[in-house]
Amino acid sequence: MRNNQISLIVVFLLATVLCFFGQETAYFLSENSVPIHPVYYLTGMTVLGIFLYLIAGFLLLRLFKKQGAAEKSRMFYLLIFFIVAPSASAWAFFVTVMWWG
């Protein structure tokens, strides 16, 4: 039970960081790693962030299925997931599309 919650939180936070801070990270990686155009890093991080949100949704469903989570915590998880995940994914997608022109 505890490992599922920790995995869910780690995957969710990583996806959020990738989606919201993708631009800065793309510039950083372009300057300090393989020197390719930052738009390729940004595209990869956007795809990875959205994929991690899908994994987080799967982990959330698995968490609810495995344990009879209390109604309060279930509503909290769902509220946070359905507010943050779509907005962060939409933002990352918008930024990536604008970079591509």
C-alpha positions as CSV (number, residue, x, y, z in Angstrom):
1,M,0.0,0.0,0.0
2,R,2.7,2.5,1.0
3,N,4.9,1.7,-2.1
4,N,2.0,2.3,-4.4
5,Q,1.4,5.8,-2.9
6,I,5.0,6.7,-3.0
7,S,5.3,5.5,-6.7
8,L,2.2,7.5,-7.5
9,I,3.5,10.7,-5.9
10,V,7.0,10.4,-7.5
11,V,5.6,9.7,-11.0
12,F,3.1,12.5,-10.6
13,L,5.6,15.1,-9.4
14,L,8.1,14.1,-12.1
15,A,5.5,14.5,-14.8
16,T,4.5,17.9,-13.4
17,V,8.1,19.1,-13.3
18,L,8.7,18.0,-16.9
19,C,5.5,19.6,-18.2
20,F,5.8,23.0,-16.3
21,F,9.6,23.5,-16.5
22,G,10.3,21.9,-19.8
23,Q,11.5,25.1,-21.5
24,E,14.2,25.8,-18.9
25,T,15.3,22.2,-18.8
26,A,15.5,22.1,-22.6
27,Y,17.8,25.1,-22.6
28,F,19.9,23.6,-19.8
29,L,20.3,20.2,-21.5
30,S,21.1,21.9,-24.8
31,E,23.9,23.9,-23.2
32,N,25.3,21.3,-20.8
33,S,24.6,18.0,-22.6
34,V,24.5,17.0,-26.2
35,P,24.3,20.3,-28.1
36,I,21.2,19.8,-30.2
37,H,18.4,22.3,-30.7
38,P,16.4,22.7,-27.5
39,V,13.1,22.0,-29.3
40,Y,14.0,18.4,-29.5
41,Y,14.6,18.2,-25.8
42,L,11.3,20.0,-25.2
43,T,9.4,17.6,-27.4
44,G,10.8,14.6,-25.7
45,M,10.1,16.0,-22.2
46,T,6.5,16.9,-23.3
47,V,5.8,13.4,-24.6
48,L,7.5,11.9,-21.5
49,G,5.5,14.1,-19.1
50,I,2.1,13.2,-20.7
51,F,3.1,9.5,-20.7
52,L,4.0,9.8,-17.0
53,Y,0.6,11.3,-16.3
54,L,-1.0,8.3,-18.0
55,I,1.1,6.1,-15.8
56,A,0.0,8.1,-12.7
57,G,-3.6,7.6,-13.7
58,F,-3.1,3.9,-14.0
59,L,-1.3,3.8,-10.6
60,L,-4.2,5.8,-9.1
61,L,-6.8,3.3,-10.4
62,R,-4.6,0.5,-9.1
63,L,-4.3,2.2,-5.7
64,F,-8.1,2.5,-5.4
65,K,-8.6,-1.1,-6.5
66,K,-6.1,-2.6,-4.1
67,Q,-7.1,-0.7,-1.0
68,G,-10.5,0.5,0.1
69,A,-9.2,4.1,0.3
70,A,-11.2,6.4,2.5
71,E,-13.6,8.7,0.6
72,K,-11.7,11.8,1.6
73,S,-8.4,10.7,0.4
74,R,-9.9,9.3,-2.8
75,M,-11.6,12.6,-3.6
76,F,-8.4,14.5,-2.8
77,Y,-6.3,12.3,-5.2
78,L,-8.9,12.6,-7.9
79,L,-9.2,16.4,-7.5
80,I,-5.5,17.0,-7.6
81,F,-5.0,14.6,-10.6
82,F,-7.9,16.0,-12.7
83,I,-6.9,19.6,-12.1
84,V,-3.1,19.4,-12.4
85,A,-2.6,16.7,-15.1
86,P,-4.8,18.3,-17.8
87,S,-3.6,21.8,-17.2
88,A,0.1,20.8,-17.1
89,S,-0.2,18.6,-20.2
90,A,-2.1,21.3,-22.1
91,W,0.5,23.9,-21.1
92,A,3.4,21.7,-22.2
93,F,1.7,20.8,-25.5
94,F,1.0,24.5,-26.2
95,V,4.6,25.5,-25.5
96,T,5.9,22.7,-27.7
97,V,3.6,23.6,-30.5
98,M,4.6,27.2,-30.3
99,W,8.3,26.3,-30.4
100,W,7.8,24.2,-33.5
101,G,6.1,27.2,-35.2
